[in-house]
Amino acid sequence: MASDLTNAGTLVLWAAAAYNIGFAIFHLLFWRLFRWPDGLHSSGKLNTAITQTLNIMLIYCFALYGATLIWAAMASITLPHLVLIAGAGFWLFRAALQPLLFSMRTGPSVCMAVVFLAGAGLHTLGALVALN
């Protein structure tokens, strides 16, 4: 995919990169949004540590994946479509977990499910463009 911003594949890579980096930033805000670690104390010391560690690792994965997509767009590298399919699968799986783990009776929860589905669609689009 060329680094030309008029190229549809490049635009999709940039959009997917921004999507994932946006989630890295969102997860960085968890300490403030959910008043961590104080907000986690009731779950116990071990669960507090596990939750924060998993969140940090998720931030790392989102940032690395987003940076990989930026690198591919800027260096005119064609990513294997499986890289984008993996991203689509991640976001689709996350959308499927939303109604199982969170109440879908609130606007923010429904909104997050839609955002996750949009991410799955964006990465699927990228994979389709990469196949052509």
Secondary structure in CASP SS format (residue, H / E / C, confidence):
PFRMAT SS
TARGET T0000
AUTHOR 0000-0000-0000
METHOD secondary structure of the structure
MODEL  1
M C 1.00
A C 1.00
S C 1.00
D C 1.00
L C 1.00
T C 1.00
N C 1.00
A H 1.00
G H 1.00
T H 1.00
L H 1.00
V H 1.00
L H 1.00
W H 1.00
A H 1.00
A H 1.00
A H 1.00
A H 1.00
Y H 1.00
N H 1.00
I H 1.00
G H 1.00
F H 1.00
A H 1.00
I H 1.00
F H 1.00
H H 1.00
L H 1.00
L C 1.00
F H 1.00
W H 1.00
R H 1.00
L H 1.00
F C 1.00
R C 1.00
W C 1.00
P C 1.00
D H 1.00
G H 1.00
L H 1.00
H H 1.00
S H 1.00
S H 1.00
G C 1.00
K H 1.00
L H 1.00
N H 1.00
T H 1.00
A H 1.00
I H 1.00
T H 1.00
Q H 1.00
T H 1.00
L H 1.00
N H 1.00
I H 1.00
M H 1.00
L H 1.00
I H 1.00
Y H 1.00
C H 1.00
F H 1.00
A H 1.00
L H 1.00
Y H 1.00
G H 1.00
A H 1.00
T H 1.00
L H 1.00
I H 1.00
W H 1.00
A H 1.00
A H 1.00
M H 1.00
A C 1.00
S C 1.00
I C 1.00
T C 1.00
L C 1.00
P C 1.00
H H 1.00
L H 1.00
V H 1.00
L H 1.00
I H 1.00
A H 1.00
G H 1.00
A H 1.00
G H 1.00
F H 1.00
W H 1.00
L H 1.00
F H 1.00
R H 1.00
A H 1.00
A H 1.00
L H 1.00
Q H 1.00
P H 1.00
L H 1.00
L H 1.00
F C 1.00
S C 1.00
M C 1.00
R C 1.00
T C 1.00
G H 1.00
P H 1.00
S H 1.00
V H 1.00
C H 1.00
M H 1.00
A H 1.00
V H 1.00
V H 1.00
F H 1.00
L H 1.00
A H 1.00
G H 1.00
A H 1.00
G H 1.00
L H 1.00
H H 1.00
T H 1.00
L H 1.00
G H 1.00
A H 1.00
L H 1.00
V H 1.00
A H 1.00
L H 1.00
N C 1.00
END
